[in-house]
Amino acid sequence: MYAIIRTGGKQYRVKPGDVVRVERLDGEIGANITLGDVLLVAGEDGSPRVGSPLLDGVSVRATVVEQDRDAKVRVFKYKKRKHYRRTRGHRQSFTAVRIDAVQA
């Protein structure tokens, strides 16, 4: 059984036991959270149920495994022969969650 969920403006294909890194979510490490934006659920037989856009009564239970920030991404702007150089950095926050169950 797997599901396609939406969180942080992105979509993820998850099944029980997966560890997924998503955009930052509130919650301490070890906390149980419920992801309610489920777009699609496919059972063991492989037949999918598709929402329009969301499925009613379907949720995904997960446990917060890690709260951290990604590696730094360097942004370098440059214009040749104009002596223009700018360096910026960005570290994106993320939450790693372990999918416990898909409740359909």
C-alpha positions, 0 to 999 in steps of 0.5 A, spaced: 500 500 500 502 506 498 500 513 498 501 520 494 501 526 499 502 533 499 506 537 504 510 543 503 508 545 496 511 538 494 508 531 492 511 525 495 510 517 494 510 514 501 509 507 504 509 504 511 516 504 513 519 509 508 523 515 511 522 522 507 525 528 508 520 534 507 519 541 508 520 544 515 514 541 520 512 543 527 514 537 532 519 534 537 523 528 535 519 522 536 512 526 536 507 523 532 504 527 526 498 526 521 499 528 514 492 529 511 493 532 504 492 525 501 492 525 493 492 518 491 492 511 495 493 504 492 492 498 495 495 491 495 491 489 489 494 495 485 487 499 484 488 506 486 483 511 489 484 518 486 482 524 489 479 531 486 484 534 489 484 530 496 481 524 498 476 524 504 477 520 510 484 518 508 490 520 512 498 518 513 501 517 520 508 519 521 513 520 526 518 525 526 525 522 526 530 528 525 529 536 525 535 539 521 538 544 516 541 542 509 548 543 507 549 550 504 547 552 497 552 558 495 549 563 490 554 567 486 552 572 482 557 575 477 557 580 471 564 580 467 568 586 466 563 590 471 567 588 477 560 585 480 560 579 484 555 577 490 556 571 494 550 569 498 548 562 502 542 559 503 540 553 508 534 550 507 530 547 514 527 540 513 524 535 517 525 527 516 519 523 518 518 515 518 511 513 515 508 509 520 501 507 517 496 509 511 489 510 514 484 509 508 
